[in-house]
Amino acid sequence: MVSICSYLTHCQAKPTGITFSDSFTIQICHNLRIVRYQVFKSTSKREKGTMGWFYGFKLNLIINDQSGIISVKVTTTNVDNRKPVAERANEL
């Protein structure tokens, strides 16, 4: 997880005035294995999304109109998608 975040931070682009925000899920394991999976037990949460239940994280991105990554934030699944966007938009 740290390597993904550091790579995306390294590829950071500059804002051009037009930005888009999106988030998607990073599923850690299948729902049947949640009880046995212990690696991210203290940080990961189980949540119901539009595609059903999953166990993992959310990756929130803000990109510019040239598909350059401006900002990245990884959150647990129980965080509302609007909260990280508001925090990161104030930083721009």
Phi, psi and omega in degrees: 000319180295321180294324178295313181295320180292323177295315181293326176292324178295326181273018186295134180255171179266147178295139179250000181110329178248122181230153177233145180239138178209157175220149175214164186268149172243101182279128183277313181210169178292151183302328181290340183258007184300319183295323183273341185281124188241355189294308181255031186301321184280338184250333184271153180231159175261134185212152176261122178250195180291337180260011180107193182284142174209165183234116181167220185229171171242137175254117181255127183238146165238123181238159177267182183288351177256018180065024175271138182282122179264317184213145180226138174213132176256126180233167173286166186288339183274007177270132179296139183297335182284334183294309179294331179293317180295320179297315184284331179293326177292332179287335181285000000 
